[in-house]
Amino acid sequence: MLYLYYYIMKLLSKKENKTEQEKVDERREEVLATGRKFKYPLQWTKHRVVMSTILIAFVVIAIIITSGWLALYRFNMTDDMLFRITKILPISVASVDDEAVRFSDYLLLYRSSITSIERQSGQVDNEASVEDLKKQYKKAALEEAEKYTYASKLAKENEIVVTDDEVKTEFERHLHIGGVERSEESFVKIIEDNFGLSKSEYERMLYLTLLKAKVEEKIDTKAAEISEKVEKMLAENGGNYTAVAEALGDEINYEETGGFVSAQNIDGGRASEAIKLEPGGQSGKFVSINGDGYYFVKLIEKTDTEVNFVSIKVPFTEFQTKFEELEKDGEIDEFITIDQEENQQN
């Protein structure tokens, strides 16, 4: 009995002799032990919420991607929202010699063409005619986008570049097309109203046009040789354009205005070059503003605003020949089928 009393007192004395730190640690452990009863169920619930959120996000993304794929590749839709998306995402509409054709470039070219027709001429009443017209413009836009892509590939191989300054200069030239002085604001309004393009989108078209023109000139050695032949023959025969045309035949294109035309005529730059000359004067070789060949011009007569001239054009053909070879060899893959029956109104 005395032993039991002694043992109990010893235990009580140990408890009473605990330090404050030991008491705090004991209390802390009691609180943590109580909290563990609720901790793990809450963790499991939080884990399920996170997993469910991730799963829902994946499903939504999958639906968006699938819907976008169907809209672009199955239904050939061309609305504004899809156009904006393709400008951000690197989506391809075709492949040319293993070079991806940007979907945004295809839509840019198509929309600029169809918008011009719709806004300037009005919608065609017959629904079948509308769809046929859209298909024609889609085919043309796709082929043009493929050519620009091939030109970009050749530009890299030949170290050809188009600078921002060149695009700016070309844009400013367009401000004065037709001899009309336009402000940038008014011109941007014109391209928005008639072509459905912003300034940056129009500049993209100018960039592609300039790049392709540079590539065509660079790779077309045959046109360079023919132009040298034209220069030599004109020097030898006193500028007889008709004689050169007869001698070279299909290698060149000979043209007469047949009378006065405006010096601001949109003709590849011939009229604007002719107005600089005096009657009987001849220009040297220059590249068409359209970038499709070399021109030679001889002025017959002029007024302050009009010119009468003859011209010789040496067309660039090498680029088109190479492109057709790619088509023949199956090096062009198109990811949309425009000939198919379209089930969706654009």
C-alpha positions as CSV (number, residue, x, y, z in Angstrom):
1,M,0.0,0.0,0.0
2,L,2.8,2.4,0.9
3,Y,4.5,1.4,-2.4
4,L,1.5,2.2,-4.5
5,Y,1.1,5.6,-2.7
6,Y,4.7,6.3,-3.3
7,Y,4.4,5.5,-7.1
8,I,1.4,7.7,-7.6
9,M,3.0,10.6,-5.9
10,K,6.1,10.2,-8.0
11,L,4.0,10.4,-11.2
12,L,2.2,13.5,-10.0
13,S,5.4,15.1,-9.1
14,K,6.8,14.5,-12.6
15,K,3.7,16.0,-14.1
16,E,3.9,19.0,-11.9
17,N,7.6,19.4,-12.6
18,K,7.2,19.8,-16.4
19,T,8.6,22.9,-17.9
20,E,6.5,25.5,-19.7
21,Q,8.0,24.4,-23.1
22,E,7.1,20.8,-22.4
23,K,3.5,21.8,-21.6
24,V,3.3,23.9,-24.8
25,D,4.6,21.0,-26.9
26,E,2.1,18.7,-25.3
27,R,-0.8,21.0,-26.0
28,R,0.4,21.5,-29.6
29,E,0.5,17.8,-30.2
30,E,-3.1,17.5,-28.8
31,V,-4.3,20.2,-31.2
32,L,-2.6,18.6,-34.2
33,A,-3.9,15.2,-33.3
34,T,-7.4,16.6,-33.3
35,G,-6.9,18.4,-36.6
36,R,-5.7,15.2,-38.3
37,K,-9.2,13.8,-38.0
38,F,-10.4,16.5,-40.6
39,K,-7.2,17.0,-42.6
40,Y,-7.2,14.0,-44.8
41,P,-10.9,14.0,-45.9
42,L,-10.5,17.7,-46.9
43,Q,-7.3,16.9,-48.9
44,W,-9.2,14.2,-50.7
45,T,-12.0,16.5,-51.6
46,K,-9.6,19.2,-52.8
47,H,-7.8,16.6,-55.0
48,R,-11.1,15.6,-56.6
49,V,-12.0,19.2,-57.3
50,V,-8.7,19.9,-59.0
51,M,-8.9,16.7,-61.1
52,S,-12.5,17.5,-62.1
53,T,-11.5,21.1,-63.1
54,I,-8.6,19.8,-65.2
55,L,-10.8,17.2,-66.9
56,I,-13.5,19.8,-67.7
57,A,-10.8,22.1,-69.1
58,F,-9.5,19.4,-71.4
59,V,-13.0,18.6,-72.6
60,V,-13.7,22.3,-73.4
61,I,-10.4,22.7,-75.2
62,A,-11.1,19.5,-77.2
63,I,-14.5,20.8,-78.2
64,I,-13.0,24.1,-79.2
65,I,-10.3,22.5,-81.3
66,T,-12.7,20.0,-82.9
67,S,-15.2,22.8,-83.7
68,G,-12.4,25.0,-85.2
69,W,-11.0,22.1,-87.2
70,L,-14.5,21.3,-88.6
71,A,-15.2,25.0,-89.4
72,L,-11.9,25.5,-91.2
73,Y,-11.2,22.1,-92.8
74,R,-14.6,20.6,-93.3
75,F,-17.0,23.4,-93.8
76,N,-14.5,25.9,-95.3
77,M,-15.8,28.7,-93.2
78,T,-14.2,32.2,-93.7
79,D,-15.9,34.4,-91.0
80,D,-14.1,37.2,-89.2
81,M,-13.5,35.3,-86.0
82,L,-11.8,32.4,-87.7
83,F,-9.7,34.8,-89.7
84,R,-8.5,36.4,-86.5
85,I,-7.7,33.0,-84.9
86,T,-5.6,31.9,-87.9
87,K,-3.6,35.1,-87.7
88,I,-2.6,34.2,-84.1
89,L,-2.2,30.4,-84.4
90,P,0.2,28.8,-86.9
91,I,-2.5,26.9,-88.8
92,S,-1.7,25.5,-92.3
93,V,-4.1,25.3,-95.2
94,A,-1.7,23.5,-97.6
95,S,2.0,22.6,-98.0
96,V,4.2,23.6,-100.9
97,D,7.5,21.7,-101.3
98,D,7.3,21.0,-97.5
99,E,6.7,24.7,-96.7
100,A,3.5,25.4,-94.8
101,V,1.0,27.7,-96.4
102,R,-0.5,30.0,-93.8
103,F,-4.3,29.7,-93.4
104,S,-4.4,33.4,-92.6
105,D,-2.8,34.3,-96.0
106,Y,-5.4,32.2,-97.8
107,L,-8.3,33.8,-95.9
108,L,-6.7,37.3,-96.4
109,L,-6.6,36.9,-100.1
110,Y,-10.0,35.3,-100.4
111,R,-11.8,37.8,-98.1
112,S,-10.2,40.8,-100.0
113,S,-11.5,39.4,-103.3
114,I,-15.0,38.4,-102.3
115,T,-15.5,41.5,-100.1
116,S,-14.7,43.7,-103.1
117,I,-17.3,41.9,-105.2
118,E,-20.0,41.9,-102.5
119,R,-19.5,45.5,-101.5
120,Q,-19.0,47.1,-105.0
121,S,-21.4,45.0,-107.0
122,G,-23.8,43.7,-104.4
123,Q,-24.7,40.2,-103.5
124,V,-25.9,37.9,-106.3
125,D,-29.5,37.0,-105.8
126,N,-29.2,33.4,-106.9
127,E,-27.9,31.3,-104.0
128,A,-26.2,28.7,-106.3
129,S,-24.4,31.5,-108.2
130,V,-23.2,32.9,-104.8
131,E,-21.7,29.5,-103.9
132,D,-20.1,29.1,-107.3
133,L,-18.6,32.5,-107.0
134,K,-17.2,31.8,-103.6
135,K,-15.7,28.5,-104.7
136,Q,-14.0,30.3,-107.7
137,Y,-12.5,32.9,-105.4
138,K,-11.4,30.3,-102.8
139,K,-9.6,28.3,-105.5
140,A,-7.9,31.4,-106.8
141,A,-7.0,32.6,-103.3
142,L,-5.6,29.2,-102.3
143,E,-3.4,29.0,-105.4
144,E,-2.2,32.5,-104.9
145,A,-1.3,31.8,-101.2
146,E,0.6,28.7,-102.4
147,K,2.6,30.7,-104.8
148,Y,3.4,33.3,-102.2
149,T,4.6,30.5,-99.9
150,Y,6.8,29.0,-102.6
151,A,8.2,32.5,-103.3
152,S,9.0,32.8,-99.6
153,K,10.8,29.5,-99.7
154,L,12.9,30.6,-102.7
155,A,13.5,34.0,-101.1
156,K,15.2,32.2,-98.1
157,E,17.3,30.1,-100.4
158,N,18.4,33.2,-102.4
159,E,18.8,35.5,-99.4
160,I,16.1,37.8,-100.7
161,V,14.3,40.1,-98.2
162,V,11.7,42.8,-98.3
163,T,12.3,45.5,-95.7
164,D,9.7,47.5,-93.7
165,D,10.8,50.6,-95.5
166,E,10.1,49.0,-98.9
167,V,6.6,48.1,-97.7
168,K,6.1,51.6,-96.4
169,T,7.2,53.1,-99.7
170,E,4.9,50.9,-101.7
171,F,2.0,51.8,-99.4
172,E,2.7,55.5,-99.9
173,R,2.8,54.9,-103.7
174,H,-0.7,53.4,-103.4
175,L,-1.9,56.6,-101.7
176,H,-1.4,58.4,-105.0
177,I,-2.6,55.7,-107.5
178,G,-4.6,57.4,-110.3
179,G,-2.9,60.7,-109.7
180,V,-5.2,61.4,-106.7
181,E,-3.7,62.8,-103.5
182,R,-5.2,60.8,-100.6
183,S,-4.5,61.0,-96.9
184,E,-3.5,57.8,-95.1
185,E,-6.7,57.9,-93.1
186,S,-8.9,58.2,-96.2
187,F,-7.0,55.4,-98.0
188,V,-7.3,53.1,-95.0
189,K,-11.1,53.8,-95.0
190,I,-11.2,52.8,-98.7
191,I,-9.4,49.5,-98.2
192,E,-11.6,48.7,-95.2
193,D,-14.8,49.6,-97.1
194,N,-13.9,47.9,-100.4
195,F,-11.7,45.0,-99.4
196,G,-12.5,44.4,-95.7
197,L,-8.8,44.8,-94.7
198,S,-7.1,46.8,-92.0
199,K,-3.9,48.7,-92.7
200,S,-1.7,45.9,-91.4
201,E,-3.5,43.3,-93.5
202,Y,-3.1,45.4,-96.6
203,E,0.6,45.8,-95.8
204,R,0.9,42.0,-95.5
205,M,-0.5,41.8,-99.1
206,L,2.1,44.4,-100.3
207,Y,4.9,42.5,-98.6
208,L,3.9,39.2,-100.3
209,T,3.6,40.9,-103.7
210,L,7.0,42.6,-103.4
211,L,8.7,39.4,-102.2
212,K,7.3,37.4,-105.1
213,A,8.3,40.1,-107.6
214,K,11.9,40.1,-106.3
215,V,12.1,36.3,-106.4
216,E,10.7,36.2,-110.0
217,E,13.3,38.7,-111.2
218,K,16.1,36.9,-109.4
219,I,15.5,33.4,-110.6
220,D,14.4,34.2,-114.2
221,T,17.7,34.1,-116.1
222,K,15.9,33.5,-119.3
223,A,14.0,36.8,-119.1
224,A,17.3,38.6,-118.3
225,E,18.8,37.1,-121.4
226,I,15.9,38.1,-123.6
227,S,15.8,41.6,-122.2
228,E,19.5,42.0,-123.1
229,K,18.7,40.8,-126.6
230,V,15.9,43.4,-126.8
231,E,18.2,46.2,-125.7
232,K,20.8,45.2,-128.3
233,M,18.3,45.0,-131.1
234,L,16.7,48.4,-130.3
235,A,20.1,50.0,-130.2
236,E,21.0,48.5,-133.6
237,N,17.7,49.4,-135.4
238,G,17.2,52.9,-134.0
239,G,14.4,51.9,-131.6
240,N,12.2,50.1,-134.1
241,Y,9.9,48.3,-131.6
242,T,7.8,46.6,-134.4
243,A,10.9,45.0,-135.9
244,V,12.0,43.6,-132.5
245,A,8.5,42.2,-131.9
246,E,8.5,40.5,-135.3
247,A,12.0,39.1,-134.7
248,L,11.4,37.7,-131.2
249,G,7.8,36.6,-131.6
250,D,6.3,34.8,-128.6
251,E,9.3,35.5,-126.4
252,I,8.0,39.1,-125.8
253,N,4.7,41.0,-125.7
254,Y,4.4,44.0,-128.0
255,E,1.6,46.5,-127.4
256,E,0.5,49.9,-128.8
257,T,-1.9,52.2,-126.9
258,G,-3.5,53.2,-130.2
259,G,-4.0,56.7,-128.9
260,F,-3.8,58.8,-125.8
261,V,-4.2,57.2,-122.4
262,S,-4.0,58.8,-119.0
263,A,-0.5,59.3,-117.7
264,Q,-1.9,57.8,-114.4
265,N,-3.0,54.7,-116.2
266,I,-2.6,51.5,-114.1
267,D,-0.5,49.5,-116.5
268,G,2.5,48.2,-114.7
269,G,4.1,51.6,-114.7
270,R,4.4,52.1,-118.5
271,A,2.3,55.3,-118.7
272,S,4.1,56.9,-115.7
273,E,7.4,56.1,-117.3
274,A,6.3,57.3,-120.8
275,I,5.3,60.8,-119.4
276,K,8.9,61.4,-118.4
277,L,10.1,61.0,-122.0
278,E,10.1,63.3,-125.0
279,P,8.4,62.2,-128.2
280,G,10.6,59.5,-129.9
281,G,12.4,58.9,-126.6
282,Q,12.9,55.5,-125.1
283,S,13.1,54.2,-121.6
284,G,15.6,51.8,-120.4
285,K,14.7,48.4,-119.1
286,F,12.6,48.5,-115.9
287,V,10.7,46.0,-113.9
288,S,6.9,46.1,-114.0
289,I,5.2,47.5,-110.9
290,N,3.3,44.2,-110.9
291,G,6.6,42.4,-110.7
292,D,5.7,40.1,-113.7
293,G,8.3,41.1,-116.2
294,Y,10.6,43.7,-117.8
295,Y,9.2,46.7,-119.8
296,F,10.6,48.9,-122.6
297,V,8.6,52.0,-123.5
298,K,8.9,54.4,-126.5
299,L,6.9,57.6,-126.4
300,I,5.1,58.7,-129.6
301,E,3.4,61.8,-128.3
302,K,2.0,63.4,-125.1
303,T,0.0,66.2,-123.5
304,D,0.3,67.4,-120.0
305,T,-1.8,64.6,-118.7
306,E,-1.9,61.9,-121.4
307,V,0.5,59.8,-123.4
308,N,0.6,57.7,-126.5
309,F,3.3,55.0,-126.6
310,V,4.4,51.6,-127.6
311,S,5.9,49.0,-125.3
312,I,7.7,45.7,-125.2
313,K,7.3,43.3,-122.3
314,V,9.6,40.4,-121.4
315,P,7.5,38.3,-119.1
316,F,8.9,36.4,-116.2
317,T,8.1,32.7,-116.7
318,E,10.6,30.7,-114.6
319,F,8.6,30.9,-111.4
320,Q,5.4,29.7,-112.9
321,T,7.3,26.9,-114.6
322,K,8.8,25.7,-111.3
323,F,5.4,26.0,-109.6
324,E,3.7,23.9,-112.2
325,E,6.4,21.3,-111.9
326,L,5.7,21.1,-108.2
327,E,2.0,20.5,-109.0
328,K,2.9,17.8,-111.5
329,D,5.3,16.0,-109.1
330,G,2.7,16.1,-106.3
331,E,4.7,18.4,-104.1
332,I,1.6,20.5,-103.3
333,D,-0.7,19.1,-100.6
334,E,-4.0,20.9,-99.9
335,F,-5.7,20.3,-96.6
336,I,-9.2,21.6,-97.7
337,T,-11.3,20.5,-100.6
338,I,-13.0,23.4,-102.2
339,D,-14.9,21.4,-104.8
340,Q,-16.9,19.6,-102.2
341,E,-20.5,20.5,-101.5
342,E,-20.4,23.2,-98.8
343,N,-22.9,22.6,-96.1
344,Q,-22.3,25.8,-94.2
345,Q,-23.0,29.3,-95.3
346,N,-20.0,31.5,-94.9
